[in-house]
């Protein structure tokens, strides 16, 4: 039996468009995690269900979200997204854009720690 699609065509198309329009913070983080730089593969703007997380490591079930000022006004939406991802077994970590721009080394350390940490629920 074929595997069900992970998302719908509309969401996948939107993800493709988002990949073309990275924010400065997304661009900076991507430069530090792409091409297995952390020893593991990340995807950017990868559609999962009706949502498109900023970065995802499928193998380790880790999602990295970057938040700008607009996220101050969409806390409920972000909470809903996080809960959905967690129901699929993903761990979600969030960073503010200014953290990426001002302390990329600290952010990378947090991501590396999350990759090394095993979730006791899995």
C-alpha positions as CSV (number, residue, x, y, z in Angstrom):
1,X,0.0,0.0,0.0
2,X,1.5,3.4,-1.0
3,X,2.5,5.8,1.8
4,X,0.0,8.7,2.2
5,X,1.3,12.1,1.1
6,X,2.9,14.2,3.9
7,X,1.1,17.3,2.8
8,X,-1.2,18.6,0.1
9,X,-0.2,20.2,-3.3
10,X,-1.1,23.7,-2.2
11,X,1.1,23.5,0.9
12,X,4.0,22.0,-1.1
13,X,3.7,24.8,-3.7
14,X,3.8,27.4,-0.9
15,X,6.8,25.7,0.6
16,X,8.6,26.0,-2.7
17,X,7.8,29.7,-2.8
18,X,9.0,30.2,0.7
19,X,12.4,28.6,-0.1
20,X,13.0,31.3,-2.6
21,X,12.3,34.1,-0.1
22,X,14.5,33.4,2.9
23,X,14.7,36.1,5.6
24,X,18.2,37.3,6.6
25,X,17.9,35.1,9.8
26,X,16.8,32.1,7.9
27,X,19.6,32.6,5.4
28,X,22.2,32.9,8.2
29,X,21.0,29.8,10.0
30,X,20.7,27.8,6.8
31,X,24.3,28.7,5.9
32,X,25.4,27.1,9.2
33,X,23.3,23.8,9.1
34,X,23.0,23.0,5.3
35,X,25.0,20.3,3.6
36,X,25.2,18.1,6.8
37,X,27.4,20.7,8.6
38,X,26.1,19.4,11.9
39,X,26.6,15.8,10.8
40,X,22.9,15.4,9.9
41,X,20.6,16.5,7.1
42,X,18.2,19.4,7.5
43,X,15.5,20.5,5.1
44,X,14.3,24.1,4.9
45,X,10.6,25.1,4.4
46,X,9.6,21.4,4.3
47,X,5.8,20.9,4.2
48,X,4.4,18.7,6.9
49,X,0.6,18.4,6.9
50,X,-0.9,21.9,6.4
51,X,2.2,23.5,8.0
52,X,5.6,24.5,6.8
53,X,8.3,24.6,9.5
54,X,11.4,26.7,8.8
55,X,13.9,23.8,9.2
56,X,13.4,20.1,9.9
57,X,15.7,17.2,10.5
58,X,13.5,14.2,9.5
59,X,15.9,11.6,10.9
60,X,16.0,13.1,14.4
61,X,12.4,14.4,14.3
62,X,13.6,17.9,15.2
63,X,12.0,21.1,13.9
64,X,13.7,24.5,14.2
65,X,11.5,27.6,14.0
66,X,12.6,31.2,13.7
67,X,10.4,33.9,15.1
68,X,10.3,37.5,14.1
69,X,8.1,40.2,15.7
70,X,5.0,39.0,13.9
71,X,5.0,35.9,16.2
72,X,4.2,38.1,19.2
73,X,0.7,38.4,17.7
74,X,0.3,34.8,16.6
75,X,1.0,32.9,19.8
76,X,-2.1,30.7,19.5
77,X,-1.3,29.8,15.9
78,X,2.3,28.9,16.9
79,X,1.1,26.8,19.8
80,X,-1.3,24.9,17.5
81,X,1.5,24.3,15.0
82,X,3.8,23.0,17.8
83,X,1.2,20.7,19.2
84,X,0.5,19.3,15.7
85,X,4.2,18.6,15.1
86,X,4.5,17.0,18.6
87,X,1.6,14.6,17.8
88,X,3.8,13.4,14.9
89,X,6.7,12.8,17.2
90,X,8.7,16.0,16.4
91,X,10.5,18.1,19.0
92,X,10.2,21.8,18.2
93,X,12.7,24.4,19.3
94,X,12.2,28.2,18.6
95,X,14.6,31.0,18.3
96,X,14.0,34.7,17.8
97,X,15.6,36.2,14.7
98,X,17.8,38.5,16.8
99,X,19.3,35.4,18.5
100,X,20.3,34.1,15.1
101,X,21.8,37.4,14.0
102,X,23.6,38.1,17.3
103,X,24.6,34.7,18.6
104,X,24.7,32.1,15.9
105,X,27.2,30.0,17.7
106,X,25.0,29.8,20.8
107,X,22.0,28.8,18.6
108,X,24.1,26.1,16.8
109,X,25.1,24.7,20.3
110,X,21.4,24.5,21.3
111,X,20.5,22.7,18.0
112,X,23.4,20.3,18.5
113,X,22.3,19.5,22.0
114,X,18.7,18.9,20.8
115,X,20.1,16.6,18.1
116,X,22.0,14.6,20.7
117,X,19.2,14.4,23.2
118,X,16.9,11.5,23.0
119,X,13.3,12.2,23.7
120,X,12.1,9.7,26.4
121,X,8.7,9.6,24.7
122,X,10.1,7.9,21.6
